[in-house]
Amino acid sequence: MMPDVTAPPFSLVIIGDEILSGKRQDKHLPRVIELLAARGLALATAEYVGDDRPRIEAALRRAFERSRETGEVVFVTGGIGATPDDHTRQCAAAALGVPLALHPEAETLIRERMRKLAQEQGVPYEPDRADNVHRLNMGVFPQGATIIPNPYNQIPGFSVGDVHFMPGFPVMAWPMIEGLLDGRYAHLHRRDAYVERSVIVFGAMEAALTPLMEAVERDHPGVKVFSLPSVDHPQHGRHIDLGVKGAPDAVAPAYAQLREGLTALDARLGPELTRP
């Protein structure tokens, strides 16, 4: 499913030293691409940032600016806990120029979570105990933020406009992103609205095919031509996956022109591919 070009851009900011050091493999990028594609949407940009306050603040300032200027939807994962290496909440507030404050709904959810944990452990709930008071820091967000429900453990994330902050744990972040996509952004879904058709081309150079690609895009506004070369594909070997993508009624004539042009160039063609 190809993206709806009329939808606002979506982007992803992944925060954490553990990703950049290689201690953990990032799983967010492929999963977010998958979640968006299933809804006819696409990721415009992705950025990795370590646990460095100036860099996080700069990245978030850029994200807020893009969101205000273009309506971009930004998902931010990581760094919203309450340990010394968690800086995202503080950097978001600094980027916005607003103070941090304990969010009342977040406080209620966190206290309820602590109460349930105490009950499960068979011990009394002591709200004023130092560690329980410290846990409330997980509900300290930039002033004016709204909460994002966390179905995994009820400790919420937060949103400022269309910039959304979630924990780095996939088991928490992914359901939260899905909840936003299927709730707040459900009106953007374009299921079955786009299609991609291509053909495997053997023995051709992209430079020789470029005039044909330019002609197809010029003659069919709204359709995009793509060329994906491969040098060591396990099935097709050296080849180019050449095709068009867009709305189904526009793709059909564009693809027909592409095939005709390839035939005129005596290109050696392989299988055709259609991706809904």
C-alpha positions, 0 to 999 in steps of 0.5 A, spaced: 500 500 500 503 506 497 502 513 501 497 518 501 500 524 498 495 528 501 496 526 508 501 530 512 508 527 513 509 522 519 516 522 522 520 518 527 525 520 533 528 515 536 532 517 543 537 513 546 545 511 547 543 504 547 541 504 540 547 508 537 552 504 541 549 497 538 547 494 545 540 494 542 538 493 535 532 498 533 526 495 532 522 501 532 523 504 525 521 497 521 515 497 525 513 504 524 513 503 517 509 497 517 504 500 521 503 506 517 503 502 510 498 498 513 494 504 513 496 507 506 501 512 510 508 513 509 514 515 514 517 522 511 524 522 516 527 518 521 532 521 526 536 517 531 539 521 537 543 519 543 542 521 551 545 528 550 541 534 552 543 539 547 542 534 541 535 532 544 533 539 545 535 541 538 532 535 535 525 536 538 525 543 537 526 542 529 520 537 530 516 542 533 517 547 528 516 542 522 509 540 526 507 547 526 509 549 519 506 543 515 502 539 520 507 533 521 506 528 525 512 526 529 513 520 534 518 520 539 520 514 543 525 513 549 527 517 554 521 519 558 522 515 564 525 518 571 532 515 571 538 520 570 539 518 563 532 520 561 532 527 558 526 527 553 521 530 558 526 536 560 528 537 553 521 537 550 519 543 555 526 546 554 524 546 546 517 549 547 520 554 552 515 552 558 515 549 565 514 542 567 508 540 571 505 534 574 499 532 569 493 530 574 491 525 569 498 522 569 498 522 577 492 519 577 494 513 573 501 512 576 498 512 583 493 507 581 498 503 578 502 503 584 496 501 588 495 495 584 503 493 584 502 493 592 496 489 592 499 484 587 505 484 592 501 483 598 504 489 601 500 496 603 500 502 599 504 507 601 504 513 597 508 518 601 514 513 601 520 516 597 520 511 591 513 512 590 513 519 590 519 519 585 515 515 580 510 520 580 516 524 576 514 519 570 507 524 569 511 530 569 510 533 562 511 540 559 505 544 561 499 544 556 501 537 554 495 531 554 496 524 555 497 518 551 494 512 554 499 506 555 495 499 555 501 495 557 502 498 564 498 504 564 504 509 565 502 514 560 506 518 554 504 525 552 503 529 546 504 536 545 500 538 539 502 533 533 508 531 537 507 524 541 512 522 546 512 514 548 517 510 552 522 506 548 520 499 550 516 496 543 511 493 547 509 499 550 510 504 544 507 500 538 500 499 541 500 507 543 502 509 536 497 504 533 492 507 538 494 514 535 493 512 528 487 508 529 484 514 533 486 521 532 489 520 525 483 515 523 481 520 518 487 520 514 487 512 513 487 511 505 486 503 505 486 500 498 487 507 495 494 506 492 498 501 488 505 499 485 506 496 479 513 494 476 517 489 472 524 486 473 529 489 467 535 485 466 541 488 463 539 495 463 543 501 465 538 506 469 541 512 465 539 509 459 532 508 462 531 515 465 528 519 459 523 514 459 522 514 466 521 522 466 516 521 460 512 517 464 512 522 470 511 528 465 505 524 462 501 522 468 501 527 473 500 524 480 504 518 479 511 516 481 516 512 477 521 508 481 527 504 480 530 499 485 537 496 482 540 490 485 547 487 484 546 480 487 539 479 488 538 471 490 533 470 485 534 475 479 541 477 480 543 483 477 537 487 475 532 493 476 525 493 479 522 498 475 515 501 476 510 506 477 506 507 484 499 512 485 492 511 485 490 505 481 486 508 475 492 513 474 497 507 475 494 503 469 495 507 463 502 509 466 504 502 467 502 501 460 506 507 457 512 504 461 512 497 458 511 500 451 517 504 452 521 498 455 519 494 449 521 499 444 528 499 447 528 492 446 529 491 454 529 484 457 524 483 462 522 478 467 516 478 472 511 483 473 510 485 480 503 488 483 503 491 490 497 493 493 
